[in-house]
């Protein structure tokens, strides 16, 4: 396979995301890369995505192994969404018109229904992990499966670590009890609130530790705006039930009037409406959105909160292309869509040298399966004043 690497559009603690283009078909795609020696999480993501086929989930395009600047890289090829993420759209327009929210919500629910029917929990649903097409015709797609896992099927799985973004964690996840299908539904409810208000579900919480404590150990639920329709308010009340056993499933929510039988296209909707909602009294640090926490469910909540350390940085993704392109040639035949053997044992046969590329800091694109939290620069804030 011949492909060309373009600008780096995202960088996390262990992976980068860049634009790629097939030299044979000129297809543009996203390339998620990590050093081969530290690519276990990326290979896990590849195993999950390669088995999925759903219009509401970012498409898997293949993978390969190459060498760049003396480093052996594992590359995961994914569908490219030039429209950016839901969070990008929200930041540019404050909040979204309710018709658009309904359509995006239905698309995400269809993706979650597919995942859950196949025994997979996404574990990190949020606006930053929902991609939208530039013309809106293809709707929303679930992306970033770095935290995804098979659902727990027996008690032997109890020791698996939890993972996700504190501000969108369900109460049972914040307490370290379980992370199953209901946790994705809670996170969807938080994402709907993000779309409707342009702010986080807990606007008065200033840091991840406070978020985990309030979500996990209080009786509170995120406030549902009174200006939303009665249908929307009822839908959110079904998503944000603290007891995961009582929370509605993705399949049940697809029958709710708020999202049922949507017969319109996103491209026919009006531009996002700016609601006259009150801004929070204090600025929310971006760390509440970008922080990804993993911990062992057997650890106490107090111990997990103490383990929230680290630092990082974040900025809006710049989708512009630049002149720094390099060509990659693999010994594997076929195009991007071919199924490639990307196991460690086949690394030597696939390594080819390529040049360097540009770099740009962005939000974390993956979740390490260790106790780890990424806290961006405090100057990079969700709201500007």
C-alpha positions in Angstrom: 0.0 0.0 0.0 1.2 3.5 -0.9 0.0 6.3 1.2 1.1 9.9 2.1 1.3 11.3 5.6 0.2 14.9 6.0 -0.2 17.3 8.9 -0.4 16.0 12.4 -3.8 17.2 13.7 -3.8 15.7 17.2 -1.4 14.4 19.8 -2.0 12.5 23.0 0.4 11.1 25.6 1.2 8.0 23.5 -0.3 8.6 20.1 -0.6 11.1 17.3 -3.3 11.6 14.7 -2.4 12.9 11.2 -4.1 13.2 7.8 -3.2 10.5 5.3 -3.9 10.0 1.6 -3.9 7.0 -0.6 -1.6 7.4 -3.6 -3.6 4.9 -5.5 -7.2 6.2 -5.0 -6.5 9.7 -3.5 -8.8 8.7 -0.6 -8.2 10.9 2.5 -8.2 9.2 5.9 -7.0 9.7 9.4 -3.9 8.0 10.7 -3.5 7.2 14.4 0.1 6.3 15.2 2.0 5.1 18.2 5.4 3.6 18.8 5.1 -0.1 18.2 6.6 -0.9 21.7 3.8 1.2 23.3 0.9 0.4 20.9 -1.0 -2.3 22.9 -3.9 0.1 23.4 -4.0 1.0 19.7 -3.9 -2.6 18.7 -6.8 -3.3 21.0 -8.7 -0.4 19.3 -7.8 -2.0 15.9 -9.2 -5.4 17.0 -12.5 -3.8 18.1 -13.0 -1.5 15.1 -12.0 -4.1 12.5 -15.0 -6.2 13.7 -17.5 -3.4 13.5 -19.6 -2.2 10.5 -22.1 0.5 11.4 -22.8 3.9 9.6 -22.8 5.6 13.0 -19.3 4.4 13.9 -16.1 5.8 12.4 -15.0 3.3 9.8 -11.8 1.2 10.1 -9.6 1.5 7.0 -6.7 -0.8 7.9 -3.3 -0.7 9.6 0.4 -1.1 9.0 3.8 -0.8 10.6 6.4 1.7 9.4 9.6 3.5 10.6 9.9 7.2 10.9 12.9 9.1 12.3 14.3 5.9 13.6 11.1 4.9 15.4 9.0 1.9 14.5 5.4 3.0 14.4 2.1 1.2 14.5 -0.5 3.0 12.3 -4.2 2.7 12.5 -6.2 4.0 9.5 -9.6 5.5 10.2 -12.4 7.4 8.4 -11.6 11.1 8.2 -14.3 13.6 9.3 -13.3 17.1 8.1 -16.3 18.5 9.9 -14.6 18.0 13.3 -16.3 17.0 16.5 -19.5 18.0 18.2 -17.5 19.9 20.7 -16.0 21.9 17.8 -19.5 22.8 16.6 -20.7 23.7 20.1 -17.7 26.0 20.7 -18.3 27.8 17.4 -22.0 28.3 18.0 -22.4 28.2 21.8 -25.2 25.6 21.6 -27.2 23.7 19.0 -30.8 24.0 17.8 -33.0 21.2 19.2 -33.7 19.6 15.8 -30.0 19.2 15.3 -29.6 17.8 18.8 -32.3 15.2 18.2 -30.7 14.0 15.0 -27.2 13.8 16.5 -28.6 12.0 19.5 -30.5 9.5 17.4 -27.3 8.8 15.4 -25.3 8.2 18.6 -28.0 6.0 20.0 -28.0 3.9 16.8 -24.2 3.5 17.2 -24.6 2.6 20.9 -27.4 0.1 20.2 -25.1 -1.6 17.7 -22.1 -1.6 20.1 -24.1 -2.9 23.0 -25.8 -5.6 20.9 -22.3 -6.8 20.1 -21.2 -6.7 23.8 -19.0 -3.6 23.6 -19.0 -0.7 26.0 -17.5 2.5 24.5 -16.6 3.9 28.0 -15.9 7.5 26.8 -18.9 9.0 25.0 -18.6 12.8 24.9 -18.7 15.6 22.4 -15.0 15.3 21.6 -15.5 11.7 20.6 -18.5 12.3 18.3 -17.5 13.2 14.7 -19.7 15.1 12.3 -19.4 15.3 8.5 -18.7 18.8 7.0 -22.0 18.8 5.0 -23.9 17.1 7.8 -25.4 14.6 5.4 -23.8 11.6 7.0 -24.8 12.6 10.5 -22.8 11.9 13.7 -20.4 9.0 14.2 -18.9 7.6 17.3 -15.1 7.7 17.4 -12.1 7.0 19.6 -12.3 3.4 20.9 -9.2 3.6 23.0 -11.2 3.0 26.1 -13.7 0.6 24.6 -14.0 -2.9 26.1 -16.1 -6.0 26.1 -18.8 -5.9 28.7 -18.2 -7.7 31.9 -19.8 -11.2 31.6 -18.8 -12.7 34.9 -17.3 -11.8 38.3 -13.8 -12.8 37.1 -13.8 -9.5 35.1 -14.3 -7.4 38.2 -10.7 -6.4 38.4 -10.7 -4.6 35.0 -9.8 -0.9 35.3 -12.3 1.8 34.7 -11.7 4.5 32.1 -13.3 7.7 30.8 -13.7 11.4 31.3 -14.6 12.5 34.8 -17.2 15.1 33.9 -19.2 12.6 31.9 -18.8 9.5 34.2 -21.8 7.8 35.5 -22.2 7.6 39.3 -21.4 3.8 39.4 -18.2 4.5 37.3 -17.1 7.3 39.5 -17.4 5.0 42.5 -15.4 2.3 40.7 -18.2 -0.3 40.9 -18.9 -1.1 37.3 -18.7 0.3 33.7 -21.4 -1.3 31.6 -23.9 -0.3 28.9 -25.8 2.0 31.3 -22.6 4.1 31.7 -22.6 4.9 28.0 -26.2 6.1 28.3 -25.4 8.4 31.2 -22.5 9.9 29.1 -24.9 10.4 26.2 -27.2 12.4 28.5 -24.2 14.6 29.4 -23.4 15.0 25.7 -27.0 16.1 25.0 -26.7 18.7 27.7 -23.4 19.9 26.2 -25.1 20.3 22.8 -28.1 22.1 24.4 -26.3 24.5 26.7 -22.8 24.9 25.3 -21.4 24.1 28.7 -20.6 21.0 30.8 -23.3 19.0 32.7 -21.8 20.1 36.0 -21.0 23.8 35.3 -20.2 24.6 38.9 -17.6 21.9 39.3 -14.1 23.2 38.8 -11.8 20.1 38.8 -11.8 16.4 38.2 -11.6 15.5 41.9 -14.7 17.5 42.8 -16.5 16.1 39.8 -15.8 12.5 40.8 -16.9 13.1 44.4 -20.1 14.9 43.5 -21.1 12.5 40.7 -20.2 9.3 42.7 -21.2 10.2 46.2 -24.0 12.8 46.2 -27.7 12.3 45.2 -27.4 15.1 42.5 -28.1 14.8 38.8 -27.1 17.3 36.2 -29.6 20.2 35.8 -31.9 19.9 32.8 -32.6 23.3 31.2 -36.2 24.5 31.4 -36.1 26.0 27.9 -35.7 22.6 26.3 -38.9 21.0 25.1 -40.9 18.7 27.4 -39.9 15.7 25.2 -36.2 16.6 25.5 -36.5 17.1 29.2 -38.2 13.7 29.6 -35.6 12.0 27.4 -32.7 13.4 29.5 -34.5 12.3 32.7 -34.4 8.7 31.4 -30.6 9.0 30.6 -29.6 10.6 33.9 -31.1 8.2 36.4 -28.4 7.5 39.1 -29.3 3.9 39.5 -27.9 2.1 36.4 -30.5 -0.7 36.8 -33.3 1.8 36.2 -31.6 3.8 33.5 -33.1 3.3 30.0 -31.1 1.3 27.5 -30.1 2.6 24.1 -32.8 0.4 22.5 -35.5 1.8 24.8 -34.4 5.4 24.2 -34.6 4.9 20.4 -38.4 4.4 21.0 -38.6 7.7 22.9 -40.5 10.5 21.1 -37.6 12.8 21.2 -35.6 10.8 18.7 -38.1 8.3 17.2 -38.6 8.2 13.5 -36.6 11.1 12.4 -37.5 11.8 8.8 -35.3 14.8 8.1 -31.7 15.2 7.1 -29.2 17.2 9.0 -28.4 19.3 6.0 -32.0 20.6 5.9 -31.8 21.9 9.5 -31.4 25.6 10.3 -28.2 27.0 11.6 -27.5 26.4 15.3 -29.6 28.7 17.6 -27.9 30.6 20.4 -30.1 30.3 23.5 -30.1 33.2 26.0 -28.8 31.0 28.8 -26.8 32.3 31.7 -23.1 31.7 31.6 -21.4 30.1 34.6 -20.0 32.4 37.2 -16.5 30.9 37.0 -14.5 29.7 34.1 -14.3 25.9 33.6 -10.9 24.5 33.0 -10.6 22.3 29.9 -9.2 19.5 32.1 -12.8 18.4 32.9 -13.3 17.5 29.3 -9.9 16.2 28.3 -9.0 14.3 31.5 -9.1 10.6 31.0 -9.0 8.5 34.1 -8.3 4.8 34.5 -8.2 3.0 37.7 -8.7 -0.5 39.1 -12.2 -1.1 40.3 -10.9 -2.9 43.3 -9.3 0.2 44.7 -11.2 2.5 47.1 -12.7 5.7 45.8 -10.4 7.6 48.2 -7.3 5.9 46.7 -8.5 6.6 43.1 -9.0 10.3 43.8 -5.5 10.5 45.3 -4.2 9.1 42.1 -5.4 11.9 39.9 -2.1 13.4 38.9 -0.3 14.6 35.7 -0.4 17.4 33.3 -1.0 17.9 29.6 -2.3 20.5 27.2 -5.2 20.9 24.7 -6.3 23.1 21.9 -8.8 23.1 19.1 -8.0 20.8 16.2 -6.7 22.8 13.2 -8.0 20.9 10.2 -5.9 22.9 7.7 -3.3 21.0 5.6 0.3 22.0 5.3 3.2 21.3 3.0 4.8 18.7 5.2 3.9 15.5 3.4 5.9 12.2 3.3 5.3 9.1 1.3 4.9 5.7 2.9 5.2 2.4 1.0 4.4 -0.9 2.5 5.3 -4.4 1.3 1.7 -5.4 1.9 -0.4 -5.6 -1.3 -3.8 -4.0 -1.7 -5.5 -0.7 -0.7 -6.3 0.9 2.5 -9.3 -1.2 3.1 -7.4 -4.5 3.1 -7.1 -6.5 6.3 -3.5 -6.2 7.4 -1.6 -8.4 9.8 -0.4 -5.9 12.4 0.7 -8.2 15.1 4.1 -7.7 16.8 5.4 -10.9 15.2 5.0 -9.4 11.8 6.7 -6.1 12.5 10.0 -6.7 10.9 8.5 -7.7 7.5 6.5 -4.4 7.3 9.0 -1.8 8.5 9.9 0.8 5.9 11.5 4.2 6.6 9.6 7.5 6.1 10.3 11.1 6.8 9.2 13.4 9.6 6.0 15.3 9.9 4.6 18.5 11.5 3.3 18.4 15.0 0.4 20.1 16.7 -0.8 19.7 20.3 -4.4 18.7 20.7 -6.7 16.9 23.1 -5.7 13.4 24.2 -6.8 10.9 21.6 -6.4 7.7 23.7 -6.6 6.3 27.2 -3.7 4.4 28.7 -4.8 1.4 30.7 -2.9 2.5 33.8 -3.8 4.9 36.6 -3.4 8.1 34.7 -5.1 11.5 34.2 -4.2 14.1 31.6 -4.7 17.7 32.9 -4.3 20.4 30.2 -2.8 23.8 30.7 -5.1 25.9 33.0 -4.9 28.7 30.5 -6.7 26.5 27.9 -10.3 27.0 29.0 -13.6 25.8 27.8 -15.1 29.4 28.0 -13.5 32.6 26.8 -14.5 35.9 28.4 
